[in-house]
Amino acid sequence: MTELEARVRADLACLDYPAKPWLAPQSQNGQAVLDVLIIGAGQGGLATAFGLMREKIGNILIVDQAPRGGEGVWTSFARMVTLRTPKHVSGPDLGIGSLTPRAWYEASFGLARWEGLGKIPRDVWQAYLDWYRDILHLPVRNDTGITGITEQGSLLAATTDKGEVLLARKIVLATGIAGSGAWLIPDFIEKNLPRARYGHTSEPIDFAALAGKRVGVLGAGASAFDNAATALEAGASRVQLCVRRRLLPRVNPYRWMEQAGFLSQFAELPDLLRWRFMRHIFTMNQPPPPDTVARCAAFPQFSAHPGTPWLDARMEGEDIRIRVPGGELAFDFVIIGAGFIIDASRRPELAHFAPAIATWADHFTPPEGEEDPVLASYPYLSRSFAFTERLTGQAPALANLHNFTFGAMPSMGLSGASISGLKFGVRRLVNAICRDFYLEDAEASYRSLLDYQEPELTALSWPDGGIGEALLPMPLPNDRTNPHQNDRLNKTL
């Protein structure tokens, strides 16, 4: 590992051009202003920070409400054994070979282990991200949640759960799959069942307490199967997984999306084509991974029930009774894996801006027969991942609030919360932030050019000993108002 870390430092040194920072520090009422605040220290937030630092934007901060090592899904509610993406997918490295997951894995476990590896175990992926954060010295502050974001003049003000206000020119939301809304729990579950008798796949669950229990799982996705498998492995007496669809999807459109053209250029498509792509992809959905299904099928006490939506819930003594078409099912505990909803008002950091955030429904009317209310609820983002206004002038600050979550998918493609699209999404996001900063600061940049007075030609050794000395006393041009100020020098030369 020491050898790999030396390679990383050498690679970064070779690529360190231009080396000097280009944004002037700013402050407001004596308080320092961050250039970029990143909310979320998972893979998306870390890679975005590295991308900005490579472009010499170093006045940044990443905050995450989790303690160190608990960021993202991998050590919290992810219950798969391995990642779902192929092992060769790269992303956080941003094109630097020594920073790739493969380079780190080979340095940690050897080439033979890499060649024999199927998919990367999730705890190994988290270890890679921890190493990535440390080797790049990324500025992360853990145990820091954001309770709200508002405008403060031309800046954004983010209030932490400790009452601190962080000022920033731009904020990037790297808050994962549910970062544009909330995990979905059916109303009849919340209203009719004691909170201790159900959990969501995104929540901590005491699986040891489910030993000998009857467990019901709602959902057809990978996380539903992962939680069912975890309950079975913990000793549940029976696990019944109920699926609304009559047939599980078999084809995974995400594997089709893993191509450079789609990943890098999808955002440039016209609205109609983006809508049609995403409507088809969302309709196809993803199948649960074969190894996850096999993990459940290995237990005789597991059963899957397609075409069995949950219609209602009630308690009967100590039994949970779930009404399904044609009857009822009885459980001791139920786990909800029914996905999430897109709703900015459900996010504390977005609640202030929620009424002003434009959705696809505000910007686009699909052709007859191609309507999709779920797709229409997603935020309609600019080409820079920034939120847009529902009404022009309603909230101009939204142009500086960038949504690097799963909610960006209809606008930007597979780029926010996905490992597969990470390197393409980070590149687009970082380039857009750099562009916005430079356009905003262009006048200051021009003044800097006019003030630039660092001589490069300071001495001449000329054969006749005369012309060089004649040139040296000539004053440097400094008349900003005269575009022909260099004529005399040019004629002399």
C-alpha positions in Angstrom: 0.0 0.0 0.0 2.9 2.4 0.7 4.0 1.9 -2.9 0.6 2.6 -4.3 0.3 5.8 -2.2 3.6 7.0 -3.5 2.3 6.4 -7.0 -0.8 8.4 -6.2 1.3 11.3 -5.0 3.5 11.1 -8.1 0.5 11.0 -10.4 -1.1 14.0 -8.8 2.2 15.9 -8.9 2.6 15.2 -12.7 -1.0 16.4 -13.3 -0.7 19.5 -11.1 -1.1 22.1 -13.9 -2.1 24.9 -13.6 -1.0 24.9 -10.0 -2.2 28.2 -8.7 -5.7 28.9 -7.3 -7.8 31.3 -9.3 -10.8 32.2 -7.1 -10.3 35.1 -4.7 -11.4 34.5 -1.1 -14.7 36.1 -0.1 -16.3 37.1 3.2 -19.6 38.6 4.3 -19.9 40.6 7.5 -16.6 39.2 8.6 -17.5 35.6 8.0 -15.5 33.6 5.5 -17.5 32.3 2.5 -17.0 28.8 1.1 -16.8 28.5 -2.6 -18.6 25.2 -2.5 -20.4 23.3 0.3 -21.0 19.7 -0.4 -23.7 17.9 1.7 -22.9 14.2 1.8 -19.6 12.4 2.2 -20.4 9.3 0.3 -18.8 8.4 -3.0 -20.6 11.2 -4.9 -19.6 13.9 -2.4 -16.0 12.7 -2.1 -15.5 12.5 -5.9 -17.0 16.0 -6.4 -14.6 17.4 -3.9 -11.7 15.8 -5.6 -12.9 17.1 -9.0 -13.1 20.6 -7.6 -9.7 20.4 -6.0 -8.1 19.2 -9.3 -9.5 22.4 -10.8 -7.9 24.5 -8.0 -11.1 25.2 -6.1 -9.9 24.3 -2.7 -12.1 26.5 -0.5 -14.7 23.8 0.0 -16.2 21.7 2.8 -18.0 18.4 2.9 -20.4 17.8 5.7 -22.1 14.5 6.6 -24.5 13.8 9.5 -23.0 10.3 10.0 -20.0 9.6 12.2 -16.7 8.9 10.4 -17.0 5.6 8.5 -20.8 5.7 8.5 -21.3 7.9 5.5 -23.4 6.7 2.6 -25.2 3.4 2.4 -22.4 0.9 2.7 -22.1 0.7 6.5 -25.6 1.8 7.3 -28.5 0.2 5.5 -26.9 -1.6 2.6 -27.5 -5.3 3.3 -26.2 -6.8 0.1 -23.0 -8.9 0.2 -21.4 -7.3 -2.8 -21.9 -4.2 -5.0 -24.3 -4.6 -7.8 -22.0 -3.0 -10.4 -19.3 -4.9 -12.2 -15.9 -4.8 -10.5 -14.2 -3.0 -13.4 -16.4 0.1 -13.1 -14.4 3.1 -12.0 -15.6 6.5 -11.0 -14.1 8.3 -7.9 -10.6 8.1 -9.5 -11.6 10.6 -12.2 -9.3 9.0 -14.7 -6.2 8.5 -12.5 -5.2 4.9 -12.6 -3.5 4.8 -9.2 -6.7 5.9 -7.6 -9.0 3.3 -9.2 -10.7 0.6 -7.1 -8.7 -2.0 -8.9 -5.3 -0.4 -8.1 -6.3 -0.2 -4.4 -7.7 -3.7 -4.3 -4.6 -5.2 -5.9 -2.3 -3.3 -3.5 -4.4 -4.5 -0.6 -5.1 -8.2 -1.6 -2.9 -9.0 -4.6 -3.4 -9.4 -8.3 -4.6 -13.0 -8.0 -7.4 -12.0 -5.7 -8.5 -9.3 -8.1 -8.6 -11.7 -11.0 -10.6 -14.2 -9.1 -13.0 -11.6 -7.8 -16.6 -11.5 -9.0 -18.0 -8.3 -7.5 -16.5 -6.0 -4.8 -17.9 -6.7 -1.3 -19.6 -3.7 0.1 -17.5 -3.4 3.2 -14.4 -3.6 0.9 -15.9 -0.7 -1.1 -16.3 1.4 2.0 -12.7 0.6 3.0 -11.6 1.9 -0.5 -13.7 5.1 0.0 -12.1 5.6 3.4 -8.6 5.3 1.9 -9.6 7.6 -1.0 -10.7 10.3 1.4 -7.5 10.0 3.4 -5.0 9.9 0.6 -6.5 12.9 -1.0 -6.9 14.9 2.2 -10.5 15.7 1.5 -12.0 18.3 3.9 -14.8 16.3 5.5 -16.7 17.3 8.7 -18.7 14.4 10.1 -21.5 14.5 12.7 -22.8 17.6 11.0 -26.4 17.6 9.5 -28.0 20.4 7.5 -31.4 21.5 8.8 -32.1 24.1 6.2 -30.8 26.2 3.3 -31.9 29.8 2.6 -30.6 32.8 0.6 -28.4 35.4 2.2 -27.9 38.1 -0.3 -26.1 36.6 -3.3 -25.0 33.6 -1.1 -26.6 30.4 0.2 -26.8 29.9 3.9 -26.8 26.4 5.3 -27.8 25.9 8.9 -26.3 22.9 10.7 -27.9 20.8 13.4 -25.6 22.5 15.9 -26.9 26.0 15.0 -23.9 27.1 12.9 -24.6 28.9 9.6 -22.3 28.1 6.7 -22.1 30.6 3.9 -21.3 29.3 0.4 -21.4 30.6 -3.2 -22.6 27.1 -4.3 -24.0 24.0 -2.6 -24.0 20.5 -4.0 -26.4 18.0 -2.6 -24.8 14.5 -2.7 -27.4 12.9 -0.5 -28.0 9.7 -2.3 -31.0 7.8 -3.6 -33.6 9.6 -1.5 -31.9 12.9 -1.7 -34.7 14.5 -3.6 -37.5 13.2 -1.5 -38.2 10.5 1.1 -38.3 6.8 1.5 -41.9 5.5 1.0 -43.9 3.8 3.7 -47.5 3.2 2.9 -49.9 5.3 5.0 -51.8 2.3 6.2 -48.6 0.9 7.7 -47.8 4.1 9.5 -51.3 4.6 10.8 -52.2 1.1 11.8 -49.1 -0.6 13.1 -47.0 0.1 16.2 -43.6 1.7 15.1 -41.7 -1.2 16.7 -43.4 -3.7 14.5 -42.2 -2.5 11.1 -39.1 -1.1 9.5 -37.9 0.3 6.2 -35.0 -1.2 4.2 -33.2 2.2 4.7 -33.4 2.0 8.5 -31.5 0.2 11.2 -33.3 -3.1 11.9 -32.5 -5.4 14.8 -32.4 -8.6 12.7 -31.2 -10.7 15.7 -34.6 -10.0 17.3 -36.3 -11.6 14.3 -35.0 -15.1 15.0 -37.9 -17.4 15.1 -40.3 -14.7 13.8 -42.6 -14.5 10.8 -41.4 -11.7 8.6 -43.2 -10.0 5.7 -41.3 -8.0 3.1 -42.9 -5.7 0.6 -41.1 -4.9 -2.6 -39.5 -6.4 -5.7 -36.2 -4.5 -5.7 -32.8 -5.6 -4.7 -33.0 -4.0 -1.3 -36.2 -6.0 -0.5 -34.5 -9.2 -1.3 -31.4 -8.2 0.6 -33.5 -7.6 3.7 -35.4 -10.8 3.3 -32.1 -12.7 3.0 -30.7 -10.9 6.1 -33.8 -11.9 8.1 -33.4 -15.5 6.9 -29.7 -15.6 7.9 -30.7 -14.2 11.3 -33.0 -17.2 11.9 -36.4 -16.0 10.9 -38.9 -18.9 11.0 -40.6 -17.7 7.8 -40.1 -14.9 5.3 -42.7 -14.0 2.7 -41.8 -11.4 0.1 -44.8 -9.8 -1.6 -44.5 -8.2 -5.0 -47.1 -6.0 -6.7 -46.0 -7.1 -10.2 -47.1 -10.5 -11.5 -43.7 -11.0 -13.1 -40.3 -9.9 -11.8 -38.3 -7.9 -14.4 -35.5 -9.9 -16.0 -33.7 -7.4 -18.1 -31.6 -4.7 -16.4 -31.6 -1.4 -18.3 -28.8 -0.1 -16.1 -26.4 -2.5 -17.9 -27.4 -1.0 -21.2 -26.9 2.5 -19.8 -23.2 1.7 -19.0 -21.9 3.2 -22.2 -19.8 6.3 -22.6 -22.1 8.0 -25.1 -25.2 7.7 -22.9 -23.5 8.5 -19.7 -21.7 11.6 -20.9 -24.1 13.1 -23.3 -27.7 12.2 -22.2 -28.2 15.6 -20.7 -27.8 17.2 -24.1 -30.8 15.5 -25.6 -34.1 17.4 -26.1 -36.8 17.0 -23.5 -38.9 14.7 -25.5 -36.1 12.2 -26.1 -35.0 12.4 -22.5 -38.5 11.8 -21.4 -38.9 8.7 -23.6 -35.6 7.2 -22.6 -36.4 7.6 -18.9 -40.0 6.5 -19.2 -38.9 3.3 -20.8 -36.1 2.7 -18.3 -38.4 3.4 -15.3 -41.1 1.1 -16.7 -38.5 -1.7 -17.2 -37.1 -1.3 -13.7 -34.2 -3.3 -12.4 -34.4 -7.0 -11.6 -33.0 -8.1 -8.2 -29.4 -9.4 -8.8 -29.3 -13.2 -9.4 -27.0 -13.8 -6.4 -29.4 -11.9 -4.1 -32.3 -14.0 -5.2 -30.2 -17.2 -4.8 -29.3 -16.0 -1.3 -33.0 -16.1 -0.4 -33.9 -19.2 -2.4 -31.3 -21.2 -0.4 -33.7 -21.1 2.6 -36.8 -23.4 2.5 -38.6 -21.0 4.8 -38.6 -18.3 2.1 -41.4 -17.7 -0.4 -42.1 -15.0 -3.0 -45.6 -13.9 -3.9 -45.9 -12.0 -7.2 -49.2 -10.2 -7.9 -49.7 -9.7 -4.2 -49.8 -6.0 -3.3 -50.5 -5.0 0.3 -53.9 -3.3 0.6 -54.2 -2.6 4.3 -52.8 -3.5 7.7 -54.2 -4.0 11.2 -53.2 -5.6 14.5 -55.1 -8.6 15.8 -53.7 -9.4 19.2 -50.0 -9.7 18.7 -50.4 -10.6 15.0 -49.8 -8.1 12.2 -52.6 -8.8 9.6 -51.8 -7.6 6.0 -54.8 -7.6 3.6 -53.9 -8.8 0.1 -56.1 -9.7 -2.8 -58.1 -12.8 -1.8 -57.2 -12.8 1.9 -54.8 -11.9 4.7 -51.2 -12.7 5.7 -50.0 -12.9 9.3 -46.6 -11.6 10.5 -44.7 -10.7 13.6 -42.7 -8.0 11.8 -42.8 -6.4 8.4 -40.1 -4.7 6.3 -41.0 -2.1 3.6 -38.9 -2.0 0.5 -41.2 0.0 -1.7 -38.8 2.6 -2.9 -39.1 6.4 -2.4 -41.1 9.4 -3.5 -39.7 12.6 -5.1 -40.8 15.5 -3.1 -38.4 18.4 -2.2 -40.6 19.5 0.7 -39.8 16.3 2.5 -36.1 17.2 2.6 -35.2 19.6 5.4 -32.4 21.2 3.4 -34.8 21.9 0.5 -38.0 22.7 2.3 -37.4 26.5 2.0 -37.0 26.3 -1.7 -39.5 23.5 -2.4 -42.4 25.8 -3.6 -40.1 27.4 -6.2 -38.4 24.3 -7.5 -39.6 23.4 -11.0 -40.5 19.8 -11.9 -40.7 18.1 -15.2 -44.5 18.7 -15.0 -43.8 22.4 -15.0 -41.6 22.3 -18.1 -42.8 19.5 -20.3 -46.0 18.1 -21.6 -45.6 14.6 -23.0 -47.5 13.4 -26.0 -50.8 11.8 -25.4 -50.4 8.2 -24.2 -46.9 8.9 -22.9 -47.8 10.5 -19.5 -46.1 9.3 -16.4 -46.9 11.1 -13.1 -43.9 9.7 -11.2 -41.5 10.9 -13.9 -43.3 14.2 -14.0 -42.6 14.8 -10.3 -38.8 14.8 -10.7 -37.0 18.1 -10.5 -36.3 19.7 -13.9 -32.6 20.6 -13.7 -30.3 22.8 -15.8 -27.4 21.2 -17.7 -25.3 22.0 -14.6 -27.4 19.8 -12.2 -28.8 23.0 -10.8 -32.5 23.3 -9.7 -34.6 25.6 -11.9 -37.3 28.0 -11.0 -41.0 27.2 -11.4 -41.5 30.9 -12.1 -38.8 33.2 -13.4 -37.4 35.4 -10.7 -39.1 33.4 -7.9 -35.8 32.0 -6.5 -32.7 33.0 -8.5 -30.5 31.3 -5.8 -31.6 27.9 -7.1 -29.0 28.3 -9.9 -26.4 27.8 -7.2 -28.0 24.8 -5.6 -26.9 21.6 -7.5 -28.7 18.3 -7.2 -26.2 15.5 -7.5 -28.7 12.8 -6.2 -30.8 10.1 -7.9 -33.4 12.8 -8.4 -31.2 14.2 -11.2 -31.7 11.1 -13.3 -34.4 12.2 -15.7 -32.6 15.4 -16.5 -29.0 14.2 -16.4 -29.0 10.5 -16.8 -27.2 7.9 -14.7 -24.8 10.3 -13.0 -25.6 11.3 -9.5 -26.0 8.5 -7.0 -24.7 5.7 -9.2 -21.1 4.4 -9.3 -21.6 3.6 -13.0 -22.2 7.2 -14.0 -20.0 8.9 -11.4 -17.0 9.9 -13.4 -19.2 11.4 -16.2 -21.4 13.2 -13.8 -18.6 14.6 -11.7 -16.9 15.9 -14.8 -20.0 17.7 -16.0 -20.8 19.1 -12.5 -17.3 20.3 -11.8 -17.0 21.9 -15.3 -20.3 23.7 -14.8 -19.3 25.0 -11.4 -16.0 26.3 -12.8 -17.8 27.9 -15.7 -20.3 29.7 -13.4 -17.6 31.0 -11.2 -15.5 32.3 -14.0 -18.4 34.0 -15.7 -19.4 35.6 -12.4 -15.9 36.7 -11.7 -14.9 37.7 -15.3 -14.7 41.4 -14.5 -12.4 40.8 -11.6 -10.3 38.5 -13.8 -10.0 41.2 -16.4 -8.9 43.7 -13.8 -6.3 41.2 -12.6 -5.0 41.0 -16.2 -4.7 44.8 -16.4 -2.9 44.9 -13.1 -0.5 42.1 -14.1 3.0 43.6 -14.0 5.4 40.7 -13.5 8.3 41.1 -16.0 9.5 38.0 -17.7 12.1 39.6 -20.0 14.4 41.1 -17.5 17.8 41.1 -19.2 19.2 40.7 -22.7 22.7 39.7 -23.9 23.0 41.1 -27.4 26.1 40.6 -29.6 26.5 44.4 -30.3 25.9 45.3 -26.7 23.5 48.1 -27.6 20.0 47.1 -28.6 19.4 45.0 -25.5 20.3 47.9 -23.2 18.1 50.2 -25.3 15.1 48.0 -24.7 15.5 47.5 -20.9 14.6 51.0 -19.7 11.4 51.1 -21.7 8.4 51.2 -19.2 5.9 48.5 -19.1 2.5 49.4 -20.7 0.0 50.4 -18.0 -2.5 52.7 -19.8 -5.7 50.7 -19.5 -7.6 53.1 -21.7 -5.3 53.0 -24.8 -5.6 49.9 -26.9 -2.6 51.1 -29.0 -0.3 51.5 -26.0 2.1 48.8 -27.3 2.6 50.4 -30.7 5.9 52.0 -29.8 7.3 48.9 -28.3 6.2 46.8 -31.2 7.8 49.1 -33.7 11.0 49.2 -31.7 11.1 45.4 -31.7 
